[in-house]
Amino acid sequence: MTTASWVTDEGGHEEFSFAAFAKSPFYQRVNASLVDLSQVRPGQRVVDLACGTGGVTKIILEKLRGARESLVIGVDLSTSALKQAREELQNAKSAMVEFVLGRAEQLSQLVNGKVDAVVFCNAIHLVPDKAQLSGEVFSTLRSGGVFAFNTSFYEGSHPPETEQWYRRWMFRSLRILRSEYGLSPVKAEKVEARQHLTVEQYTQILKERGFQIKEQRVNTVQVPLEGWVLISQFEDWIMGVMPGVPLKEASMALQKGATQVFEEMNVEFIPRNWLEVVAVRP
Ligand SMILES: C[S@@+](CC[C@H](N)C(=O)[O-])C[C@H]1O[C@@H](n2cnc3c(N)ncnc32)[C@H](O)[C@@H]1O
């Protein structure tokens, strides 16, 4: 039998931030895979774009192994995420990490001098103008520098056999929401579905900006129940699938729904694809 814990009143979690999900081992492996592919190494200056609460920043720092001249610049548009990132990394050598508040689309104005690599985990799908973003990353990199990104929101991220899981999960969570909390999503507040680009569209945008594609691969990840339970504690995810519902009740319904459907389907994992791309500025 599969078990999971979820946020309770007494839990005392920093509620609905990305931090809990970011710490789950399967997710750290997903991002470590991209950082490996980017080949960042000691002595380099690396931007962790959309660093969130600092999970990827830590992985990059491990690769730089305290070498002189190494620097990681974490950039994010969320003040609260950066606050948590600073707390998470307070023991890291302060000379090696700095955090900057700002948008990815303005990267070249946020960073002084050129960098060796820009690592962009799980956020490129959130940026509406990807051509502008690519231009900004391009002009922030030195010649030979790499742009590495991953995303699990692209055309192909949901293996076809998992559609049944998403349908059952949402159906069950909505039923729990109604029966246990007397609530329903507000249809009028439905967030606009984000456009999922194809792999070809992503690589085309990069090539048009002058990048050369060095690596492009799909990492099929077996996401355990814990992953679905933890993502159900993240504000952006909750608001995307249950618009207009108070976060606490929506989160509880999603967590319980995931747990019940895993048990009924008698599965340990649901697969999801992560696209990984590494491009080079010639
Ligand atoms: C799903 S989290 C990913 C965090 C981290 N990169 C990781 O993979 O664990 C997405 C992050 O992107 C940030 N974000 C979204 N749009 C952004 C933008 N246009 N510029 C900078 N950060 C952005 C959000 O604030 C959030 O911290």
The ligand as an ORCA input file, in Angstrom:
! r2SCAN-3c Opt
* xyz 0 1
  C       8.629     25.738    -10.903
  S       9.669     26.913    -10.154
  C      11.285     26.294    -10.592
  C      12.358     26.645     -9.604
  C      13.719     26.016     -9.901
  N      14.294     26.490    -11.132
  C      13.608     24.512     -9.938
  O      13.613     23.916    -11.006
  O      13.507     23.903     -8.866
  C       9.474     28.268    -11.251
  C      10.175     29.543    -10.803
  O      10.214     30.432    -11.907
  C      10.055     31.743    -11.432
  N       9.670     32.544    -12.608
  C       8.546     32.434    -13.334
  N       8.574     33.280    -14.381
  C       9.754     33.951    -14.314
  C      10.376     34.958    -15.102
  N       9.781     35.453    -16.174
  N      11.584     35.419    -14.730
  C      12.199     34.921    -13.622
  N      11.657     33.970    -12.840
  C      10.463     33.472    -13.165
  C       9.018     31.604    -10.341
  O       9.046     32.696     -9.447
  C       9.466     30.285     -9.674
  O      10.379     30.531     -8.630
*
